């Protein structure tokens, strides 16, 4: 394989630093090694070489994605976007601001539904949208 074969299949927008950042196992590679790696392995393994902003839904909200998926709370914005593109959309994770009913209060919802006592505010909102409203659970004291 000659150098021309290595460089020609690289996407025009390929960026070594971003490829390395998105694929931490490659952090010790040089620029040339990163390019060779992408051509020989990265393309076939569908490794990201840039943050795929164009794949985000128009209503994607990073803060909501991290809020309603507490395991992601320590991710950077870039990491959260990458996580959504690789996993979150396939796992059908919430990525948008929830439209809570008027008067919804997570504290009241929790007190009216003792089986939810171990949940935090974000989990309670998520629960209401995904289950509570369909189960006709109360969220306002009468």
VENQUINOR-V941374 format. One record per residue. SS is DSSP state (H for helix, E for strand, - for the rest). PSI is psi as a letter, one per 40 degrees, with the letter a starting at -180 (NA if undefined). D_FIRST is the distance of its C-alpha to the first C-alpha in whole Angstrom. Layout:
# VENQUINOR-V941374
SS/PSI/D_FIRST
SS/PSI/D_FIRST
This chain:
# VENQUINOR-V941374
-/h/0
-/i/4
H/d/7
H/d/8
H/d/6
H/d/7
H/d/11
H/d/12
-/e/13
-/h/15
-/i/18
-/d/20
-/e/23
-/h/20
-/h/22
H/d/20
H/d/24
H/d/25
H/d/22
H/d/23
H/d/27
H/e/26
-/g/25
H/d/26
H/e/24
H/e/22
-/e/24
-/e/23
-/i/19
-/i/19
H/d/18
H/d/14
H/d/14
H/d/16
H/d/13
H/d/11
H/d/13
H/d/14
H/d/11
H/d/11
H/d/15
H/d/17
-/d/17
-/d/18
-/e/20
-/f/22
-/i/22
-/i/24
-/e/22
-/i/26
-/h/29
-/g/30
H/d/33
H/e/33
H/e/34
-/h/37
-/i/40
-/d/42
-/e/45
-/h/43
-/h/44
H/d/43
H/d/46
H/d/47
H/d/44
H/d/44
H/d/48
-/e/48
-/g/45
H/d/47
H/e/44
H/e/42
-/d/44
-/e/42
-/i/39
-/i/38
H/d/38
H/d/34
H/d/34
H/d/37
H/d/35
H/d/32
H/d/34
H/d/36
H/d/33
H/d/31
H/d/35
H/d/38
-/d/38
-/d/37
-/e/40
-/f/42
-/i/43
-/h/46
-/e/44
-/i/47
-/h/50
-/i/53
-/g/56
-/i/59
-/i/62
-/h/65
-/e/66
-/h/64
-/h/64
H/d/62
H/d/65
H/d/67
H/d/65
H/d/64
H/d/68
H/e/69
-/g/66
H/d/66
H/e/63
H/e/61
-/d/62
-/e/59
-/i/57
-/i/57
H/d/57
H/d/54
H/d/54
H/d/57
H/d/56
H/d/53
H/d/56
H/d/58
H/d/56
H/d/54
H/d/57
H/d/60
-/d/61
-/d/61
-/e/63
-/f/65
-/i/65
-/i/68
-/e/66
-/h/70
-/h/73
-/NA/76
